[in-house]
Amino acid sequence: MKSLGDWAAPSVVGRLAGTVCAAGMLCASPSLWAQAQAPAAARAKPVSAEQQAPIDLRGYWVSLITQNWRFRMLVPGPGEYADIPLNQKAKQLADAWKAGADEAAGKQCEAYGAAVLMRNPERLHISWLDGETLRVETDSGMQTRLLHFKPAAPGTQMPASLQGFSLAKWVMPGGGGFLAAAGPAAGGEHYGSLQVSTDHLSPGLLRKNGVPYGADTTMTEWWDLRTEPQGDEWLSIATTVRDPEYLQGPFIYDSVFQKEPDSSKWDPEPCSLSF
């Protein structure tokens, strides 16, 4: 009569043999083990920022001057600093500024830096440079902003420039990756928006009457798209500019653009300190 050990032994031996065999196969082929352990999602091709976009910003847009018409459509005169929280140092510089001297020095594009570019009366052409970079071109001043959905590589030396370095992300509820959830400051109201943070700016002008901004200026933007039932599309950009050198507090403004059907009105013009 067989003991309990006699009944158990064959199955145990079989399991041990199978384990040894499997271990031998996996030891001989580590890639098989890695493939077996890696989830299917990890092996999938990453989704680009362009593919994740909750709104389509491509096309041609024209700015609508619905507020601050005097300061945006006319060259402000000396001392016209309303709406900008300048400190005394900035006022002194602006009072002494001369347009002719800047033009002679080739500095007329300082009034077209990222800190104020979206506030100028202009048309935009928005397109994807690649899957991770949104390109924004202006006909006024012929400037190009690049909105990067991937941060610069660690250790990258980025020189200051007129348009600086802009890091963008889509803001969606509960999203991961590029689709980050809005923070407490947003209060959830910016879901479905594009958030853009810009730094590495070279000094420029907030207005064409010499109002300066400095090298430590940073800015945050919220880009929102609204589509009317009849098909009209509106792009609003809420901008907050911070400059510890020349501003007493944040300079906040909104810009509104309407979608145009084509490029027929696109008319690039160089930088100018006059309109």
PASEBA-1860 file (N, C-alpha, C; in nm, 3 decimals):
! residues 275
1> MKSLGDWA> 0.084/-0.119/0.000/0.000/0.000/0.000/0.088/0.124/0.000 ~ 0.057/0.221/-0.090/0.139/0.339/-0.101/0.109/0.436/0.011 ~ 0.216/0.498/0.056/0.199/0.599/0.160/0.160/0.731/0.095 ~ 0.125/0.827/0.180/0.090/0.959/0.131/0.205/1.021/0.054 ~ 0.329/0.986/0.099/0.447/1.038/0.030/0.459/0.982/-0.109 ~ 0.414/0.856/-0.130/0.422/0.796/-0.263/0.331/0.869/-0.361 ~ 0.212/0.913/-0.316/0.119/0.984/-0.404/0.171/1.127/-0.433 ~ 0.234/1.185/-0.336/0.279/1.323/-0.352/0.408/1.334/-0.432
9> APSVVGRL> 0.492/1.238/-0.419/0.625/1.249/-0.478/0.625/1.277/-0.628 ~ 0.547/1.200/-0.711/0.552/1.226/-0.856/0.514/1.369/-0.893 ~ 0.409/1.423/-0.830/0.365/1.557/-0.864/0.468/1.661/-0.822 ~ 0.528/1.638/-0.704/0.630/1.732/-0.657/0.750/1.731/-0.747 ~ 0.792/1.609/-0.785/0.908/1.596/-0.874/0.879/1.666/-1.007 ~ 0.755/1.646/-1.057/0.719/1.708/-1.185/0.723/1.861/-1.176 ~ 0.672/1.915/-1.065/0.672/2.060/-1.050/0.813/2.114/-1.039 ~ 0.899/2.040/-0.966/1.038/2.084/-0.953/1.109/2.081/-1.087
17> AGTVCAAG> 1.083/1.974/-1.162/1.148/1.963/-1.293/1.103/2.076/-1.384 ~ 0.972/2.107/-1.380/0.921/2.216/-1.463/0.980/2.349/-1.423 ~ 0.996/2.369/-1.291/1.052/2.495/-1.244/1.195/2.512/-1.288 ~ 1.274/2.403/-1.273/1.414/2.407/-1.314/1.425/2.434/-1.463 ~ 1.340/2.368/-1.541/1.342/2.386/-1.687/1.308/2.529/-1.724 ~ 1.203/2.584/-1.660/1.162/2.722/-1.690/1.270/2.820/-1.652 ~ 1.332/2.794/-1.533/1.439/2.883/-1.489/1.555/2.880/-1.585 ~ 1.586/2.761/-1.634/1.696/2.749/-1.729/1.669/2.825/-1.856
25> MLCASPSL> 1.545/2.816/-1.906/1.509/2.888/-2.028/1.518/3.038/-2.008 ~ 1.467/3.085/-1.892/1.467/3.229/-1.869/1.607/3.280/-1.844 ~ 1.691/3.199/-1.778/1.829/3.240/-1.756/1.904/3.247/-1.888 ~ 1.869/3.155/-1.977/1.937/3.153/-2.106/1.889/3.265/-2.195 ~ 1.768/3.315/-2.171/1.713/3.420/-2.256/1.649/3.528/-2.169 ~ 1.729/3.622/-2.115/1.675/3.729/-2.029/1.570/3.814/-2.098 ~ 1.582/3.831/-2.231/1.486/3.915/-2.301/1.346/3.856/-2.296 ~ 1.338/3.722/-2.294/1.206/3.658/-2.284/1.142/3.693/-2.150
33> WAQAQAPA> 1.225/3.695/-2.045/1.173/3.728/-1.913/1.126/3.873/-1.910 ~ 1.203/3.963/-1.969/1.166/4.104/-1.970/1.038/4.126/-2.048 ~ 1.026/4.058/-2.162/0.906/4.072/-2.243/0.784/4.017/-2.171 ~ 0.806/3.909/-2.095/0.694/3.849/-2.025/0.644/3.939/-1.913 ~ 0.739/4.015/-1.851/0.702/4.099/-1.739/0.650/4.237/-1.780 ~ 0.698/4.289/-1.894/0.662/4.425/-1.935/0.515/4.431/-1.975 ~ 0.439/4.525/-1.919/0.299/4.539/-1.960/0.288/4.588/-2.102 ~ 0.178/4.556/-2.165/0.158/4.596/-2.304/0.162/4.747/-2.320
41> AARAKPVS> 0.110/4.821/-2.222/0.106/4.967/-2.232/0.246/5.026/-2.237 ~ 0.341/4.962/-2.162/0.477/5.014/-2.160/0.546/4.997/-2.293 ~ 0.504/4.894/-2.369/0.566/4.868/-2.499/0.499/4.949/-2.609 ~ 0.387/5.013/-2.579/0.314/5.090/-2.679/0.389/5.219/-2.711 ~ 0.370/5.270/-2.829/0.434/5.394/-2.870/0.373/5.511/-2.793 ~ 0.458/5.598/-2.733/0.405/5.712/-2.657/0.316/5.801/-2.743 ~ 0.214/5.856/-2.680/0.124/5.946/-2.749/0.182/6.088/-2.743 ~ 0.186/6.158/-2.856/0.245/6.291/-2.862/0.149/6.396/-2.807
49> AEQQAPID> 0.204/6.514/-2.780/0.121/6.626/-2.734/0.018/6.664/-2.840 ~ 0.057/6.655/-2.966/-0.036/6.687/-3.074/-0.154/6.589/-3.074 ~ -0.126/6.461/-3.053/-0.233/6.361/-3.052/-0.322/6.375/-2.930 ~ -0.268/6.426/-2.819/-0.346/6.441/-2.697/-0.426/6.571/-2.692 ~ -0.404/6.659/-2.787/-0.464/6.794/-2.780/-0.616/6.789/-2.766 ~ -0.671/6.850/-2.660/-0.816/6.855/-2.644/-0.881/6.964/-2.728 ~ -0.799/7.058/-2.778/-0.849/7.165/-2.864/-0.755/7.179/-2.983 ~ -0.808/7.224/-3.095/-0.730/7.240/-3.218/-0.705/7.389/-3.242
57> LRGYWVSL> -0.581/7.431/-3.223/-0.546/7.573/-3.235/-0.488/7.607/-3.372 ~ -0.478/7.512/-3.461/-0.415/7.538/-3.590/-0.497/7.635/-3.674 ~ -0.425/7.714/-3.755/-0.492/7.804/-3.848/-0.449/7.948/-3.830 ~ -0.528/8.039/-3.888/-0.499/8.182/-3.886/-0.600/8.253/-3.797 ~ -0.548/8.347/-3.716/-0.631/8.416/-3.617/-0.601/8.566/-3.624 ~ -0.702/8.649/-3.602/-0.684/8.793/-3.601/-0.723/8.847/-3.463 ~ -0.641/8.938/-3.410/-0.670/8.992/-3.277/-0.788/9.088/-3.282 ~ -0.870/9.083/-3.178/-0.983/9.174/-3.164/-0.949/9.272/-3.052
65> ITQNWRFR> -0.943/9.400/-3.086/-0.907/9.502/-2.987/-1.034/9.549/-2.918 ~ -1.076/9.475/-2.818/-1.201/9.505/-2.748/-1.178/9.583/-2.619 ~ -1.052/9.600/-2.579/-1.021/9.676/-2.460/-0.884/9.741/-2.475 ~ -0.860/9.848/-2.399/-0.733/9.921/-2.403/-0.695/9.962/-2.545 ~ -0.795/10.004/-2.622/-0.772/10.040/-2.763/-0.665/10.146/-2.777 ~ -0.668/10.246/-2.690/-0.575/10.359/-2.700/-0.429/10.314/-2.689 ~ -0.402/10.221/-2.597/-0.265/10.178/-2.574/-0.220/10.071/-2.673 ~ -0.314/10.007/-2.740/-0.279/9.897/-2.830/-0.278/9.938/-2.977
73> MLVPGPGE> -0.360/10.036/-3.012/-0.371/10.076/-3.152/-0.297/10.206/-3.183 ~ -0.258/10.280/-3.081/-0.183/10.404/-3.100/-0.054/10.395/-3.019 ~ 0.049/10.466/-3.064/0.172/10.470/-2.986/0.150/10.562/-2.866 ~ 0.156/10.508/-2.743/0.131/10.593/-2.626/0.236/10.703/-2.615 ~ 0.194/10.816/-2.565/0.287/10.926/-2.545/0.369/10.908/-2.419 ~ 0.465/10.995/-2.395/0.547/10.990/-2.273/0.459/10.996/-2.148 ~ 0.489/10.911/-2.055/0.416/10.913/-1.929/0.284/10.841/-1.929 ~ 0.244/10.782/-2.039/0.117/10.707/-2.044/0.143/10.563/-1.999
81> YADIPLNQ> 0.135/10.543/-1.868/0.169/10.413/-1.810/0.050/10.345/-1.743 ~ -0.068/10.393/-1.770/-0.188/10.337/-1.705/-0.197/10.186/-1.725 ~ -0.245/10.119/-1.622/-0.270/9.974/-1.621/-0.146/9.890/-1.599 ~ -0.027/9.951/-1.599/0.095/9.875/-1.577/0.152/9.914/-1.440 ~ 0.170/9.819/-1.348/0.217/9.851/-1.212/0.368/9.876/-1.206 ~ 0.411/9.984/-1.269/0.554/10.016/-1.273/0.606/10.065/-1.137 ~ 0.733/10.034/-1.110/0.796/10.096/-0.994/0.867/10.224/-1.037 ~ 0.928/10.292/-0.944/0.989/10.421/-0.975/1.107/10.407/-1.071
89> KAKQLADA> 1.183/10.303/-1.056/1.297/10.280/-1.146/1.251/10.267/-1.290 ~ 1.143/10.192/-1.312/1.091/10.174/-1.447/1.039/10.306/-1.505 ~ 0.974/10.386/-1.423/0.922/10.515/-1.470/1.035/10.608/-1.513 ~ 1.142/10.608/-1.436/1.257/10.692/-1.471/1.317/10.652/-1.605 ~ 1.330/10.521/-1.625/1.384/10.472/-1.753/1.291/10.506/-1.869 ~ 1.160/10.486/-1.848/1.064/10.513/-1.954/1.059/10.662/-1.988 ~ 1.071/10.748/-1.886/1.068/10.893/-1.910/1.188/10.940/-1.992 ~ 1.301/10.869/-1.977/1.423/10.908/-2.047/1.439/10.838/-2.182
97> WKAGADEA> 1.349/10.746/-2.212/1.363/10.662/-2.334/1.330/10.742/-2.459 ~ 1.405/10.715/-2.569/1.382/10.780/-2.698/1.370/10.673/-2.807 ~ 1.261/10.677/-2.881/1.239/10.577/-2.986/1.349/10.581/-3.091 ~ 1.391/10.700/-3.130/1.492/10.712/-3.234/1.621/10.643/-3.197 ~ 1.662/10.655/-3.072/1.787/10.591/-3.028/1.776/10.439/-3.036 ~ 1.661/10.384/-2.997/1.643/10.238/-3.006/1.641/10.190/-3.150 ~ 1.575/10.266/-3.237/1.570/10.228/-3.378/1.709/10.234/-3.441 ~ 1.785/10.335/-3.406/1.921/10.347/-3.458/2.009/10.233/-3.410
105> AGKQCEAY> 1.980/10.183/-3.291/2.058/10.071/-3.234/2.002/9.935/-3.276 ~ 1.897/9.936/-3.359/1.839/9.809/-3.405/1.761/9.735/-3.298 ~ 1.703/9.809/-3.204/1.631/9.747/-3.094/1.478/9.756/-3.107 ~ 1.429/9.785/-3.226/1.284/9.804/-3.240/1.204/9.677/-3.210 ~ 1.267/9.561/-3.219/1.193/9.437/-3.190/1.177/9.412/-3.041 ~ 1.235/9.496/-2.956/1.217/9.480/-2.812/1.071/9.500/-2.771 ~ 0.993/9.564/-2.856/0.850/9.582/-2.828/0.768/9.462/-2.877 ~ 0.837/9.355/-2.921/0.770/9.236/-2.974/0.815/9.110/-2.900
113> GAAVLMRN> 0.864/9.127/-2.777/0.904/9.011/-2.698/0.783/8.934/-2.648 ~ 0.807/8.813/-2.601/0.697/8.726/-2.558/0.610/8.788/-2.451 ~ 0.668/8.873/-2.365/0.591/8.930/-2.253/0.474/9.015/-2.299 ~ 0.479/9.064/-2.424/0.371/9.152/-2.472/0.325/9.117/-2.613 ~ 0.388/9.019/-2.675/0.363/8.990/-2.817/0.216/8.960/-2.846 ~ 0.150/8.884/-2.761/0.011/8.846/-2.787/-0.085/8.963/-2.767 ~ -0.035/9.074/-2.715/-0.119/9.192/-2.692/-0.117/9.287/-2.811 ~ -0.021/9.269/-2.901/-0.011/9.357/-3.018/-0.128/9.335/-3.114
121> PERLHISW> -0.168/9.437/-3.190/-0.267/9.415/-3.297/-0.200/9.338/-3.410 ~ -0.253/9.218/-3.439/-0.179/9.130/-3.531/-0.265/9.011/-3.574 ~ -0.205/8.933/-3.661/-0.259/8.802/-3.696/-0.160/8.694/-3.652 ~ -0.216/8.579/-3.614/-0.135/8.465/-3.575/-0.150/8.354/-3.677 ~ -0.044/8.280/-3.696/-0.052/8.154/-3.771/0.001/8.046/-3.677 ~ -0.088/7.955/-3.638/-0.052/7.850/-3.543/-0.047/7.716/-3.615 ~ 0.062/7.642/-3.593/0.078/7.511/-3.656/0.167/7.425/-3.567 ~ 0.174/7.296/-3.596/0.262/7.206/-3.522/0.395/7.195/-3.595
129> LDGETLRV> 0.503/7.233/-3.526/0.637/7.216/-3.582/0.673/7.068/-3.583 ~ 0.638/7.000/-3.475/0.647/6.854/-3.464/0.547/6.812/-3.358 ~ 0.544/6.684/-3.324/0.443/6.635/-3.231/0.451/6.691/-3.091 ~ 0.564/6.753/-3.057/0.583/6.804/-2.921/0.607/6.956/-2.918 ~ 0.589/7.024/-3.030/0.619/7.167/-3.035/0.514/7.241/-3.117 ~ 0.445/7.334/-3.053/0.346/7.416/-3.121/0.414/7.547/-3.164 ~ 0.398/7.584/-3.291/0.461/7.705/-3.344/0.355/7.815/-3.359 ~ 0.388/7.935/-3.307/0.298/8.050/-3.316/0.374/8.163/-3.386
137> ETDSGMQT> 0.330/8.198/-3.507/0.393/8.304/-3.585/0.303/8.427/-3.585 ~ 0.365/8.546/-3.584/0.288/8.670/-3.592/0.325/8.745/-3.718 ~ 0.225/8.808/-3.781/0.259/8.893/-3.896/0.316/9.025/-3.849 ~ 0.273/9.074/-3.733/0.325/9.197/-3.675/0.462/9.169/-3.613 ~ 0.565/9.227/-3.671/0.700/9.204/-3.620/0.764/9.076/-3.668 ~ 0.686/8.990/-3.736/0.739/8.866/-3.794/0.814/8.782/-3.690 ~ 0.746/8.761/-3.576/0.805/8.684/-3.467/0.753/8.540/-3.468 ~ 0.830/8.451/-3.406/0.791/8.311/-3.393/0.813/8.265/-3.250
145> RLLHFKPA> 0.705/8.219/-3.187/0.715/8.155/-3.056/0.703/8.005/-3.073 ~ 0.784/7.930/-2.997/0.776/7.785/-2.995/0.731/7.741/-2.856 ~ 0.617/7.670/-2.850/0.563/7.622/-2.724/0.601/7.474/-2.711 ~ 0.692/7.446/-2.620/0.748/7.311/-2.606/0.668/7.230/-2.503 ~ 0.629/7.110/-2.540/0.558/7.024/-2.447/0.653/6.930/-2.372 ~ 0.781/6.940/-2.402/0.882/6.865/-2.327/0.984/6.964/-2.273 ~ 1.023/6.951/-2.147/1.121/7.043/-2.091/1.258/7.023/-2.156 ~ 1.342/7.123/-2.144/1.477/7.111/-2.195/1.551/7.002/-2.118
153> APGTQMPA> 1.642/6.935/-2.184/1.719/6.829/-2.119/1.800/6.885/-2.004 ~ 1.816/6.809/-1.895/1.894/6.856/-1.781/2.034/6.900/-1.826 ~ 2.077/7.013/-1.773/2.210/7.063/-1.806/2.216/7.146/-1.932 ~ 2.102/7.159/-2.003/2.101/7.239/-2.126/2.118/7.387/-2.094 ~ 2.213/7.450/-2.163/2.235/7.593/-2.146/2.146/7.669/-2.245 ~ 2.049/7.742/-2.192/1.957/7.814/-2.278/1.983/7.964/-2.266 ~ 2.034/8.027/-2.370/2.055/8.172/-2.364/1.922/8.246/-2.364 ~ 1.922/8.365/-2.306/1.802/8.448/-2.307/1.775/8.495/-2.449
161> SLQGFSLA> 1.647/8.510/-2.482/1.609/8.554/-2.616/1.479/8.633/-2.607 ~ 1.444/8.696/-2.715/1.325/8.780/-2.719/1.199/8.700/-2.686 ~ 1.191/8.577/-2.735/1.072/8.494/-2.710/1.092/8.395/-2.595 ~ 1.214/8.384/-2.544/1.240/8.300/-2.429/1.213/8.152/-2.455 ~ 1.198/8.077/-2.347/1.166/7.935/-2.355/1.029/7.914/-2.294 ~ 0.937/7.861/-2.373/0.800/7.839/-2.329/0.772/7.691/-2.312 ~ 0.730/7.652/-2.191/0.694/7.514/-2.162/0.543/7.505/-2.152 ~ 0.483/7.417/-2.232/0.338/7.409/-2.242/0.286/7.275/-2.191
169> KWVMPGGG> 0.161/7.275/-2.149/0.096/7.148/-2.114/-0.055/7.163/-2.130 ~ -0.119/7.054/-2.170/-0.264/7.050/-2.176/-0.317/7.027/-2.036 ~ -0.424/7.095/-2.001/-0.480/7.084/-1.867/-0.616/7.017/-1.876 ~ -0.621/6.894/-1.823/-0.745/6.816/-1.828/-0.771/6.754/-1.691 ~ -0.896/6.733/-1.653/-0.925/6.676/-1.521/-0.876/6.532/-1.511 ~ -0.795/6.506/-1.408/-0.750/6.370/-1.381/-0.653/6.316/-1.483 ~ -0.598/6.402/-1.569/-0.510/6.352/-1.673/-0.370/6.326/-1.621 ~ -0.300/6.236/-1.691/-0.159/6.211/-1.661/-0.077/6.252/-1.781
177> GFLAAAGP> 0.054/6.244/-1.769/0.141/6.282/-1.879/0.123/6.429/-1.911 ~ 0.094/6.457/-2.037/0.073/6.596/-2.077/-0.059/6.649/-2.025 ~ -0.153/6.560/-1.995/-0.285/6.603/-1.951/-0.287/6.615/-1.799 ~ -0.229/6.723/-1.748/-0.216/6.741/-1.604/-0.340/6.806/-1.546 ~ -0.377/6.764/-1.426/-0.494/6.822/-1.361/-0.464/6.965/-1.318 ~ -0.562/7.051/-1.326/-0.543/7.191/-1.287/-0.519/7.202/-1.138 ~ -0.433/7.296/-1.101/-0.402/7.317/-0.961/-0.510/7.396/-0.890 ~ -0.493/7.417/-0.760/-0.594/7.489/-0.682/-0.621/7.629/-0.736
185> AAGGEHYG> -0.516/7.695/-0.787/-0.535/7.831/-0.836/-0.629/7.836/-0.955 ~ -0.627/7.728/-1.032/-0.714/7.725/-1.149/-0.859/7.701/-1.111 ~ -0.878/7.632/-0.998/-1.013/7.608/-0.951/-1.094/7.523/-1.046 ~ -1.025/7.447/-1.134/-1.094/7.360/-1.228/-1.147/7.432/-1.350 ~ -1.142/7.564/-1.354/-1.205/7.639/-1.461/-1.126/7.632/-1.592 ~ -1.001/7.588/-1.586/-0.917/7.587/-1.706/-0.904/7.447/-1.767 ~ -0.987/7.353/-1.725/-0.982/7.221/-1.786/-1.006/7.233/-1.937 ~ -0.925/7.163/-2.014/-0.936/7.170/-2.159/-0.857/7.284/-2.219
193> SLQVSTDH> -0.773/7.350/-2.137/-0.696/7.465/-2.182/-0.551/7.426/-2.209 ~ -0.478/7.524/-2.262/-0.334/7.512/-2.277/-0.270/7.608/-2.178 ~ -0.182/7.557/-2.093/-0.109/7.641/-1.999/0.034/7.655/-2.049 ~ 0.085/7.778/-2.051/0.219/7.805/-2.103/0.296/7.888/-2.001 ~ 0.415/7.842/-1.965/0.504/7.915/-1.874/0.631/7.952/-1.950 ~ 0.670/8.079/-1.943/0.782/8.128/-2.022/0.886/8.197/-1.934 ~ 1.014/8.163/-1.956/1.125/8.230/-1.889/1.240/8.244/-1.988 ~ 1.360/8.273/-1.939/1.477/8.295/-2.024/1.451/8.406/-2.127
201> LSPGLLRK> 1.388/8.513/-2.079/1.358/8.626/-2.168/1.470/8.730/-2.161 ~ 1.502/8.787/-2.275/1.592/8.902/-2.277/1.508/9.027/-2.251 ~ 1.568/9.135/-2.201/1.491/9.257/-2.170/1.417/9.311/-2.292 ~ 1.302/9.374/-2.266/1.222/9.428/-2.376/1.134/9.541/-2.328 ~ 1.033/9.573/-2.409/0.940/9.682/-2.379/0.798/9.629/-2.367 ~ 0.728/9.673/-2.264/0.587/9.639/-2.249/0.498/9.733/-2.331 ~ 0.552/9.850/-2.364/0.482/9.946/-2.449/0.583/10.019/-2.535 ~ 0.535/10.074/-2.646/0.625/10.141/-2.740/0.658/10.284/-2.698
209> NGVPYGAD> 0.642/10.313/-2.570/0.686/10.442/-2.518/0.794/10.422/-2.411 ~ 0.863/10.310/-2.419/0.978/10.288/-2.333/0.954/10.215/-2.203 ~ 0.833/10.165/-2.178/0.806/10.091/-2.054/0.885/9.960/-2.057 ~ 0.979/9.941/-1.964/1.068/9.825/-1.976/1.020/9.702/-1.900 ~ 1.073/9.587/-1.942/1.072/9.469/-1.855/1.212/9.409/-1.859 ~ 1.250/9.343/-1.749/1.387/9.300/-1.731/1.415/9.155/-1.762 ~ 1.539/9.115/-1.740/1.586/8.981/-1.775/1.529/8.871/-1.686 ~ 1.477/8.908/-1.569/1.419/8.808/-1.478/1.268/8.794/-1.495
217> TTMTEWWD> 1.216/8.851/-1.599/1.071/8.844/-1.624/1.028/8.702/-1.656 ~ 0.915/8.663/-1.599/0.851/8.535/-1.632/0.704/8.563/-1.663 ~ 0.642/8.470/-1.732/0.500/8.488/-1.765/0.428/8.355/-1.769 ~ 0.300/8.361/-1.736/0.213/8.243/-1.742/0.091/8.279/-1.826 ~ 0.053/8.188/-1.915/-0.062/8.211/-2.002/-0.158/8.093/-1.995 ~ -0.286/8.126/-2.011/-0.391/8.025/-2.027/-0.457/8.048/-2.163 ~ -0.446/7.952/-2.252/-0.506/7.960/-2.385/-0.635/7.879/-2.384 ~ -0.747/7.947/-2.414/-0.878/7.881/-2.414/-0.948/7.900/-2.548
225> LRTEPQGD> -1.012/7.797/-2.595/-1.082/7.800/-2.724/-1.232/7.788/-2.700 ~ -1.310/7.874/-2.768/-1.455/7.866/-2.761/-1.511/7.861/-2.902 ~ -1.599/7.767/-2.925/-1.663/7.752/-3.056/-1.811/7.781/-3.043 ~ -1.861/7.875/-3.123/-2.002/7.911/-3.121/-2.083/7.808/-3.201 ~ -2.213/7.797/-3.173/-2.297/7.702/-3.246/-2.293/7.720/-3.398 ~ -2.277/7.845/-3.444/-2.273/7.869/-3.588/-2.136/7.841/-3.648 ~ -2.038/7.802/-3.563/-1.907/7.763/-3.614/-1.795/7.862/-3.591 ~ -1.826/7.985/-3.547/-1.721/8.083/-3.520/-1.635/8.035/-3.403
233> EWLSIATT> -1.504/8.057/-3.417/-1.411/8.014/-3.312/-1.336/8.134/-3.256 ~ -1.319/8.134/-3.123/-1.255/8.244/-3.053/-1.145/8.187/-2.964 ~ -1.028/8.250/-2.970/-0.915/8.211/-2.886/-0.889/8.323/-2.787 ~ -0.895/8.293/-2.658/-0.863/8.393/-2.556/-0.736/8.350/-2.484 ~ -0.648/8.446/-2.458/-0.521/8.420/-2.390/-0.513/8.513/-2.269 ~ -0.517/8.454/-2.151/-0.504/8.531/-2.026/-0.357/8.525/-1.983 ~ -0.294/8.641/-1.971/-0.150/8.649/-1.947/-0.120/8.720/-1.816 ~ -0.026/8.663/-1.740/0.026/8.726/-1.619/0.177/8.740/-1.633
241> VRDPEYLQ> 0.224/8.864/-1.630/0.367/8.894/-1.642/0.420/8.936/-1.506 ~ 0.531/8.876/-1.464/0.596/8.911/-1.337/0.740/8.953/-1.364 ~ 0.777/9.067/-1.308/0.911/9.120/-1.327/0.958/9.183/-1.195 ~ 1.046/9.117/-1.121/1.089/9.171/-0.992/1.172/9.298/-1.005 ~ 1.221/9.327/-1.125/1.306/9.445/-1.142/1.226/9.573/-1.165 ~ 1.120/9.566/-1.247/1.051/9.688/-1.287/0.903/9.695/-1.251 ~ 0.845/9.587/-1.202/0.702/9.587/-1.170/0.680/9.572/-1.020 ~ 0.583/9.648/-0.968/0.546/9.638/-0.827/0.458/9.517/-0.799
249> GPFIYDSV> 0.395/9.467/-0.902/0.306/9.352/-0.892/0.288/9.292/-1.029 ~ 0.206/9.188/-1.043/0.187/9.126/-1.174/0.113/9.217/-1.271 ~ 0.155/9.213/-1.395/0.087/9.283/-1.504/-0.002/9.179/-1.573 ~ -0.133/9.199/-1.565/-0.229/9.099/-1.614/-0.310/9.159/-1.729 ~ -0.321/9.084/-1.837/-0.402/9.130/-1.949/-0.460/9.011/-2.025 ~ -0.564/9.037/-2.102/-0.629/8.935/-2.184/-0.619/8.974/-2.331 ~ -0.603/8.876/-2.416/-0.603/8.897/-2.561/-0.705/8.802/-2.622 ~ -0.780/8.852/-2.720/-0.883/8.771/-2.785/-0.858/8.770/-2.936
257> FQKEPDSS> -0.868/8.652/-2.995/-0.848/8.634/-3.139/-0.966/8.559/-3.199 ~ -0.998/8.592/-3.324/-1.103/8.522/-3.397/-1.041/8.441/-3.509 ~ -1.092/8.322/-3.529/-1.040/8.233/-3.634/-1.078/8.288/-3.772 ~ -0.982/8.288/-3.865/-1.007/8.329/-4.002/-1.012/8.208/-4.093 ~ -1.084/8.217/-4.203/-1.103/8.098/-4.288/-0.977/8.054/-4.362 ~ -0.886/8.147/-4.388/-0.766/8.112/-4.466/-0.658/8.217/-4.442 ~ -0.550/8.211/-4.523/-0.435/8.299/-4.506/-0.441/8.423/-4.594 ~ -0.556/8.453/-4.654/-0.564/8.561/-4.752/-0.530/8.699/-4.693
265> KWDPEPCS> -0.547/8.718/-4.563/-0.518/8.847/-4.501/-0.385/8.848/-4.426 ~ -0.312/8.742/-4.436/-0.182/8.732/-4.370/-0.083/8.825/-4.440 ~ -0.026/8.921/-4.364/0.058/9.024/-4.425/0.174/9.058/-4.333 ~ 0.281/8.977/-4.331/0.395/8.999/-4.239/0.462/9.134/-4.259 ~ 0.491/9.200/-4.149/0.560/9.329/-4.150/0.669/9.326/-4.043 ~ 0.784/9.390/-4.069/0.894/9.391/-3.973/0.863/9.471/-3.848 ~ 0.945/9.456/-3.746/0.928/9.531/-3.621/0.934/9.680/-3.647 ~ 0.855/9.755/-3.569/0.856/9.900/-3.581/0.814/9.961/-3.447
273> LSF> 0.868/10.076/-3.414/0.828/10.145/-3.293/0.717/10.246/-3.318 ~ 0.660/10.238/-3.439/0.543/10.318/-3.472/0.443/10.226/-3.539 ~ 0.317/10.267/-3.544/0.215/10.183/-3.608/0.191/10.231/-3.751
END
